């Protein structure tokens, strides 16, 4: 892969299942995916020729980068026209199956991260930042994609993307990129959340994206008797309080990050651990102060 000039190792352009041009939109993000399969460039070409889906690039198990849709055209990958027409989609092959959690090889992680860095440099998107200019597929659609790239490998993937971006912008990059070179604007906050202390769907969706879980703006199946520990949820949509309390995938991931029992049920122990992480009073009650601290952290693009 010629990262400095954005030339893939293999070019095999699709003849269908993408849209020509970008409908007047500019590229402002990269969206990352995994195959849920160990696919070569030829394999993914054959899939997309037969199926109404596509992405611009495929990174294989051995780190080979293939391009299947021109950057200036719109691939069908993110789940909405707005997201598709403003993004470049990068797919990554897996090196194992579902019983192993769809693992991804080191070669794929490194090559994919460097491709993302080159795209951020080439299109003046700024230094790669999670949910600022680099997004998981699940940010835009209710899906588990990109799997381990949003969980196990996320920190290493983004660290390599940032390291390589710094290398590209440190004097080794060519003087002219694919897009017009212009002064880099300051990065926008990762999420433009109103810091209002209300943990509604926008805040929930931003937290889900930060945790790498499916994004739907809903915290599902919470035990009704525990509602007393989340006074900020009163009147806020996006909370499902039930008598069963089967638990939420997002809460379970949050609990794993916080080092508490990951049963998916939000209670005082989880709230207290979150408050300690946020640096607010750890009283076990999720109120406005806790929500505001969380909103500010998400707006800074920081993980949990």
HELIX and SHEET records of a PDB file:
HELIX    1   1 UNK A    3  UNK A    5  5                                   3    
HELIX    2   2 UNK A   41  UNK A   50  1                                  10    
HELIX    3   3 UNK A   81  UNK A   85  1                                   5    
HELIX    4   4 UNK A   98  UNK A  100  5                                   3    
HELIX    5   5 UNK A  106  UNK A  122  1                                  17    
HELIX    6   6 UNK A  137  UNK A  139  5                                   3    
HELIX    7   7 UNK A  147  UNK A  150  5                                   4    
HELIX    8   8 UNK A  154  UNK A  167  1                                  14    
HELIX    9   9 UNK A  168  UNK A  172  3                                   5    
HELIX   10  10 UNK A  201  UNK A  211  1                                  11    
HELIX   11  11 UNK A  224  UNK A  229  5                                   6    
HELIX   12  12 UNK A  231  UNK A  233  5                                   3    
HELIX   13  13 UNK A  249  UNK A  258  1                                  10    
HELIX   14  14 UNK A  268  UNK A  278  1                                  11    
HELIX   15  15 UNK A  288  UNK A  299  1                                  12    
SHEET    1   A 6 UNK A  10  UNK A  11  0                                        
SHEET    2   A 6 UNK A  65  UNK A  67  1                                        
SHEET    3   A 6 UNK A  57  UNK A  59 -1                                        
SHEET    4   A 6 UNK A  87  UNK A  92  1                                        
SHEET    5   A 6 UNK A  29  UNK A  34  1                                        
SHEET    6   A 6 UNK A 134  UNK A 136  1                                        
SHEET    1   B 2 UNK A  18  UNK A  19  0                                        
SHEET    2   B 2 UNK A  74  UNK A  75 -1                                        
SHEET    1   C 2 UNK A 219  UNK A 223  0                                        
SHEET    2   C 2 UNK A 239  UNK A 242  1                                        
END                                                                             
